């Protein structure tokens, strides 16, 4: 089966939220080299390995299931089509994230025409939002509280303005650099820093309010 047809089959028959999410492995360059040489199984392995993570990314940006799936599929198809142009000066996954983020942003902008920029100057960049929520312990009550807090965090991220949410997802979830984020979103580095700070502050305010409400009277 040709690689393109095989990729179409893999993307059309799988459900991204059911596939195992895998962190970048050491064999990624080997798979990329094999895929460049026409090995269909190698590219399918890359699809299977990163499909869930890419769907999470596109869903976090678009907050629309159909748009997220379309952006994910188009990202993999574009990655396949332009695989020969991948210079391997970065990880394949990072390159794929850039493509997927652009696909998601295109769909987001189509749903939000004539959006006014939200990049007012913001002073200070030291107020950080932690990337992960610390484990609160093994008891059932603590596990429930942790799960509840993660739900609050997800809801808070969902409520962010899309401009802030996109930068937060790329920088603090996908851990791209400020420069990479600026290039993907098409804004300046200072604008990325401004949006990121404001996103972190909004999330911290929501989480602080949640923790205050949980304190016993």
N, C-alpha and C positions, 0 to 999 in steps of 0.2 A: 504494500500500500504506500502511496506517495506520502511524503511528510505533511504536506498541506492538508490532504484529505484526512490523514490520521489525526492531525491536530484538531480539525473541525469536528471529528467524531468524539475525541476526548472532551472537548469543551461543550458540545451539545448534549452529551449523555450524562455528564457528571453534575453533582450538586455541590457547590463550593463549601457550604457550611458543614458537609459531611466528610470532607477530605481532611486527612491529618495535616496539621500545620507543622512545618519543619524549619528549624533555624538553618541558616546557610552552612553547608558542609564543605569540607576540604576538597571533595571530589567535584565541586561545581565547575572549575575550569576544564576538567576532563570531559564532563558532559557537554559543556559549551563547544569545545573543540570537536567532539564527535558529531554534535548537531550541525555544526558548520560544514562538516564533511558529508552531510546527508543522512546521518543516522536518525531515523524516525523515533526509535525507542528512547534515544538520549533526550530529544526535545520533549517527548511525552513525559519523561521522568521530571524534567524541569517544570512542566505544566502541573503535574500532580503534586510536586513538592511545594510550589508557591501559589497555587490557585486559591487556597483558603486565605492566605495572607493578603493577596492582591484584592480579593473580594472584600475583605475587611477594610482595606484602604479605600477602595472606591465607594463602599457603603458609608464609611465615616465622612467622606467628602460630600457625596450627593444626598445622603439620607433618603434615598429612593431605591427600592430593591431592583426595579427594572433597569433604571439608569446604571446602577452599580454592576449588574450582570453584563449589560451591553458594554460598559467601559472596560470591564475585566476581559471580556472576549476580544474586543478590538485591540486591547493592549497586547495580548498574547499573539494575535494575528500580525500586528505591526512588528512585534519583536521578531517573529519568524521571518517576515518579509525583509527586514533590515538586519538580519543576523550577521550577514557578511560584513556589514559596516561597523559592527561592535568591535571596538579597538582593544577591549580587555584592559583598559587603564583603570577600571573600577570593577567592583563585583557585578556579575550579571544581574543579581537581584536588585542592586541599587539602580542599575540602568533600567530594569523593568519597572521599578517603582516610579521613576521619572515619567516613563511612557504612560503608565496607568493613571498617575496623578493628572497629567495633561488631558487624558481622555475624560476623566471624571470632571475636571474643571470645565471642559468644553460643554458638557451636558448641564452642569450647574449654571453656567452663564446663559445658556439658551433659555433656562427657566427663570432667570433673573436679569432681564434686559435693563440697560440704563441704570445700573446700580451705582449709587454714589460712593466714592471712596471713603473709607473710614480711617485714614492714616494721619490723624492729627498728631502733632509731636507729643511724645510722652517722656518725661524726665525719669531717669533711673532705670537700671536693668538688673537689680540684685534680688528682686523678690521672686523667688523661684517656686514652681509647683513641682512636687516630687513626682517622678515617673511612675512609681509603683506605691501601692498602699501597703504598709507594713502588716505582716501577719499578726493577728491579735491573739492567737493561741488555739489550742486544740479542742476546747470544750464546745459542746453543741451550741450553747448560747453565743459564744464568741464567733464560731463559724457562721452562725446566722447573721450576726452583726456585721461580719466582714463581707458576706454576700450582699447584705442590704446596702452597705457603703459603696461597694462596687456598682450596684444598681444606681445609687444616687449619683456617682461619678459619671456613669454613662449618660444618665438623663441630663446632667449639667452640661456635658460636652455637646449633646444633641441640641441644647437650647442656645449655644453660642451662635452669634452671627456667622454665616458661612465663611466670610473672609477670615475671621479669627479662628474658626474651627479648622479650616484647611491648613493654616500655618501651624497650629498646635499639633495636628495629626502628623504632618510631615516632620516637624522638629522634635516633638517630645514622644511621639509613639513610634514613628519610623526611624527617628534619630538621624535624619539627614542634616547636613551642615546648613548654616545660615545662608551661605552662598548658593548651595544647591537648591534650597527652598526658594530663594529669590528668583533663580533662573526658571524654576518650574512655574511659579505663580505669575511671573512677569512683573515683579515690583523690585524696588531697591532693597539693599541690605538693611538700611535704617528702617524702612517700612516693615520688613519682616520682624525686626526687633520690637518695633512698636506694637504690632499686632500680637506677637507672642506674649509680651508683657501683659497686655490688656486681657488676653485669653486666660493667662495664668491667674491674674488677679480676680477675674470673674469667677473662675472655678474655685479658688480659695475662699472667696466670700460665700459661695453656695455651700461648700463643705463645712466652713466654720459655723454657718447658720444651722446646718443640720446637726452638728455636734452639740451646739448650745441647746437646741430643742430636745436633745436626748438626755440632757443632764436632769437628774431628779430634783424636784422642787424642795 
